[in-house]
Protein backbone atom coordinates (compact mmCIF):
# COMPACT_ATOMS: atom_id res chain seq x y z
CA UNK A 1 0.00 0.00 0.00
CA UNK A 2 1.41 3.33 -1.05
CA UNK A 3 0.69 6.74 0.46
CA UNK A 4 2.02 9.66 -1.61
CA UNK A 5 2.39 13.16 -0.12
CA UNK A 6 2.89 15.93 -2.67
CA UNK A 7 3.88 19.49 -1.82
CA UNK A 8 2.82 21.98 -4.50
CA UNK A 9 4.39 25.41 -4.87
CA UNK A 10 7.17 27.75 -5.83
CA UNK A 11 9.88 28.37 -3.26
CA UNK A 12 10.47 31.84 -4.76
CA UNK A 13 6.81 32.79 -4.42
CA UNK A 14 6.66 33.67 -0.73
CA UNK A 15 3.83 31.75 0.90
CA UNK A 16 3.32 29.75 -2.31
CA UNK A 17 6.28 27.72 -1.03
CA UNK A 18 4.18 26.31 1.83
CA UNK A 19 3.78 22.90 0.13
CA UNK A 20 7.48 22.26 -0.55
CA UNK A 21 8.42 23.59 2.89
CA UNK A 22 5.94 21.19 4.51
CA UNK A 23 7.62 18.33 2.63
CA UNK A 24 10.99 19.50 4.03
CA UNK A 25 9.46 19.54 7.52
CA UNK A 26 8.13 15.99 7.09
CA UNK A 27 11.51 14.75 5.82
CA UNK A 28 13.14 16.14 8.95
CA UNK A 29 10.76 14.00 11.05
CA UNK A 30 11.90 10.79 9.34
CA UNK A 31 8.76 9.12 8.02
CA UNK A 32 8.97 5.37 7.59
CA UNK A 33 6.99 2.86 5.62
CA UNK A 34 5.40 3.16 2.21
CA UNK A 35 5.24 6.95 2.12
CA UNK A 36 6.57 8.94 -0.82
CA UNK A 37 7.35 12.61 -0.18
CA UNK A 38 7.41 14.61 -3.41
CA UNK A 39 7.59 18.25 -4.46
CA UNK A 40 6.19 19.82 -7.62
CA UNK A 41 6.15 23.43 -8.76
CA UNK A 42 2.65 23.66 -10.18
CA UNK A 43 -0.65 21.73 -10.07
CA UNK A 44 -0.65 20.30 -13.61
CA UNK A 45 2.35 18.16 -12.56
CA UNK A 46 -0.03 16.34 -10.18
CA UNK A 47 -1.74 14.34 -12.92
CA UNK A 48 0.66 11.36 -13.07
CA UNK A 49 1.21 11.48 -9.29
CA UNK A 50 -2.48 10.81 -8.66
CA UNK A 51 -2.19 7.41 -10.31
CA UNK A 52 -1.34 4.06 -8.74
CA UNK A 53 -1.39 5.07 -5.06
CA UNK A 54 -3.68 3.99 -2.24
CA UNK A 55 -3.83 7.49 -0.74
CA UNK A 56 -2.61 10.82 -2.07
CA UNK A 57 -2.23 13.84 0.19
CA UNK A 58 -1.61 17.16 -1.54
CA UNK A 59 -0.33 20.08 0.52
CA UNK A 60 -0.58 23.55 -0.98
CA UNK A 61 -0.92 27.21 -0.07
CA UNK A 62 -4.45 28.51 -0.61
CA UNK A 63 -6.30 31.79 -0.75
CA UNK A 64 -9.72 31.87 0.89
CA UNK A 65 -8.84 29.38 3.64
CA UNK A 66 -9.15 31.95 6.41
CA UNK A 67 -6.44 33.89 8.19
CA UNK A 68 -2.87 33.28 7.02
CA UNK A 69 -1.56 30.15 8.72
CA UNK A 70 -4.94 28.45 9.05
CA UNK A 71 -4.76 24.74 8.09
CA UNK A 72 -7.69 22.93 6.46
CA UNK A 73 -7.99 19.25 5.53
CA UNK A 74 -10.40 18.73 2.65
CA UNK A 75 -11.51 16.16 0.13
CA UNK A 76 -11.30 17.37 -3.49
CA UNK A 77 -15.08 17.74 -3.64
CA UNK A 78 -14.91 20.26 -0.78
CA UNK A 79 -12.48 22.65 -2.47
CA UNK A 80 -15.21 24.43 -4.45
CA UNK A 81 -17.56 24.54 -1.44
CA UNK A 82 -14.88 26.36 0.56
CA UNK A 83 -14.13 28.80 -2.29
CA UNK A 84 -10.40 28.06 -2.14
CA UNK A 85 -8.02 29.09 -4.87
CA UNK A 86 -4.36 28.34 -5.40
CA UNK A 87 -1.71 30.94 -4.75
CA UNK A 88 -0.05 29.75 -7.98
CA UNK A 89 -0.31 31.84 -11.13
CA UNK A 90 -0.05 28.87 -13.50
CA UNK A 91 -3.72 28.85 -14.43
CA UNK A 92 -4.68 25.43 -13.05
CA UNK A 93 -5.62 24.84 -9.44
CA UNK A 94 -5.15 21.66 -7.44
CA UNK A 95 -8.90 21.02 -7.63
CA UNK A 96 -8.90 21.42 -11.41
CA UNK A 97 -5.88 19.11 -11.76
CA UNK A 98 -7.67 16.40 -9.74
CA UNK A 99 -10.87 16.81 -11.80
CA UNK A 100 -8.89 16.59 -15.05
CA UNK A 101 -7.04 13.48 -13.88
CA UNK A 102 -10.35 11.82 -12.99
CA UNK A 103 -11.66 12.51 -16.49
CA UNK A 104 -8.52 11.41 -18.33
CA UNK A 105 -7.66 8.28 -16.30
CA UNK A 106 -10.64 7.39 -14.17
CA UNK A 107 -9.57 3.75 -13.80
CA UNK A 108 -6.07 4.46 -12.45
CA UNK A 109 -6.61 7.62 -10.36
CA UNK A 110 -6.42 7.23 -6.61
CA UNK A 111 -9.86 7.37 -5.03
CA UNK A 112 -8.56 8.42 -1.61
CA UNK A 113 -7.27 11.98 -2.04
CA UNK A 114 -6.93 14.75 0.54
CA UNK A 115 -5.85 18.38 0.29
CA UNK A 116 -4.06 19.95 3.23
CA UNK A 117 -4.49 23.67 2.52
CA UNK A 118 -2.42 26.27 4.34
CA UNK A 119 -4.02 29.71 4.20
CA UNK A 120 -1.64 32.23 2.71
CA UNK A 121 -1.39 35.87 1.84
CA UNK A 122 -1.72 36.88 -1.79
CA UNK A 123 1.79 36.93 -3.30
CA UNK A 124 3.38 40.30 -4.04
CA UNK A 125 6.21 39.36 -6.39
CA UNK A 126 9.26 37.16 -6.00
CA UNK A 127 10.09 36.57 -2.37
CA UNK A 128 12.00 33.68 -0.86
CA UNK A 129 10.82 32.49 2.51
CA UNK A 130 7.42 32.18 4.12
CA UNK A 131 5.48 34.71 6.14
CA UNK A 132 5.68 34.21 9.91
CA UNK A 133 2.08 32.93 9.95
CA UNK A 134 2.63 30.28 7.28
CA UNK A 135 5.99 29.25 8.76
CA UNK A 136 4.24 28.72 12.12
CA UNK A 137 1.58 26.58 10.39
CA UNK A 138 4.04 23.99 9.02
CA UNK A 139 4.02 21.80 12.17
CA UNK A 140 0.18 21.82 12.20
CA UNK A 141 0.06 20.90 8.51
CA UNK A 142 2.63 18.14 9.08
CA UNK A 143 0.62 16.79 12.02
CA UNK A 144 -2.52 16.70 9.85
CA UNK A 145 -0.60 14.82 7.16
CA UNK A 146 0.85 12.38 9.68
CA UNK A 147 -2.67 11.64 10.97
CA UNK A 148 -3.80 10.94 7.40
CA UNK A 149 -0.75 8.74 6.77
CA UNK A 150 -1.50 6.94 10.04
CA UNK A 151 -5.12 6.41 9.01
CA UNK A 152 -3.90 4.77 5.81
CA UNK A 153 -1.48 2.61 7.79
CA UNK A 154 -4.29 1.55 10.12
CA UNK A 155 -6.34 0.48 7.10
CA UNK A 156 -3.47 -1.81 6.11
CA UNK A 157 -2.78 -3.30 9.54
CA UNK A 158 -5.05 -2.47 12.50
CA UNK A 159 -2.35 -3.62 14.94
CA UNK A 160 0.18 -1.00 13.72
CA UNK A 161 -1.16 1.77 15.96
CA UNK A 162 -2.68 1.44 19.39
Secondary structure as UniProt FT lines:
FT   STRAND          3..8
FT   TURN            11..12
FT   HELIX           14..17
FT   HELIX           18..28
FT   TURN            29..30
FT   STRAND          35..40
FT   HELIX           43..50
FT   STRAND          55..63
FT   TURN            68..69
FT   STRAND          71..74
FT   HELIX           76..81
FT   TURN            82..83
FT   STRAND          85..86
FT   HELIX           94..104
FT   TURN            106..108
FT   STRAND          113..119
FT   HELIX           132..156
FT   TURN            158..159
//
